[in-house]
Amino acid sequence: MKWFNRQSRLVKLLLLLIPPINWIVEIVVRWSAFFQKPGLIRLLLAIIVIFGVGLILGWVDFFWTLLFGHLVLAK
């Protein structure tokens, strides 16, 4: 997750804007967040992202990043 947070806001938004890339970024970021700081919420988000809800969560994360500069529940 640190590699994602080190990117500029523009790069983060571009990664979250394109749907297939968005889903892959969500999987990588959510699982790396879980492995860095294990927790029930992070585990649930990581599992949910795998099963297609990642695209919806990715769009939520896109707007959240646009407004606040980081992913939902990932700071």
BELVEN-V636599 format. One record per helix or strand. SS is the DSSP state (2 for helix, 1 for strand). FROM is the first residue (numbers start at 1). TO is the last residue. If there is no record, write none. Layout:
ss & from & to
SS & FROM & TO
SS & FROM & TO
//
This chain:
ss & from & to
2 & 2 & 5
2 & 9 & 17
2 & 19 & 36
2 & 40 & 68
//
